[in-house]
Amino acid sequence: MNDRKMLSILEAARFLGIGRSTLYALIKEGRLPVRKLGRRTLIHRDDLGLFVDGLPRNTAQP
């Protein structure tokens, strides 16, 4: 992915490896902040990083 600071919903979902519906659910729950530019919904790359850093770690051994 390029060096843009803002990502579309589709780009953010691809970055996280999740579907758009799941991403919209995270936004609705307030777990992922968004910004609006006209009709576009954008997510700041730093906010994605903070979201990922805040996810619980799976420390269980297989």
N, C-alpha and C positions, 0 to 999 in steps of 0.2 A: 504494500500500500504506500501511497506517496506521503509527502510531509505536511499535508494539510492539517490544520488544527481542528477543523470541524468536519464531522462525518454525518452522512445521511442515515436514516433509519436502516436501510438495507446494508450500507457499508458497516455500520456499527454491529449489526447482527452477524454479519460475516466475520468481522474482527473477533467477536466473542464466541463464534461457533454455535450460535443459537438461532432459532427462527424468529421472524418478525413478531409473531404473536407473543412469544415469550418476552421479547424486548419491550413490546407495548405494555405487557403486564408489569414488568419491572418499573417502567415509567409511571404507570398508574398507581403503583404501591408507594411511589416516592423514593424508591431505592436508586434511581438513576435520573439526575437532573437533565433537562433539555432546554434548548433555547429556540425561539421562534423567529424566523425571518420571513415575513409575509406569511405565506401558507406552508412554508417548509419547516420541518422539525429537524433540528440539528443537535448533535451531541458532541461536546468538546472532548477531544482525545484525552486530556488530563482527567476528566471525570470518569472516562472508561477505565483508566489506569487505577484511580482511587477505588472504583467499584471492585475491580478484580483483586486489588490488594486487600480489600475488606472481606473477601470470601473466606469461609473457614477452610483450613487445611485438612486434608485427609491424611492422617498419620497412621492409619491401620495398615498392617503388613498383609500382603496376599497370602 
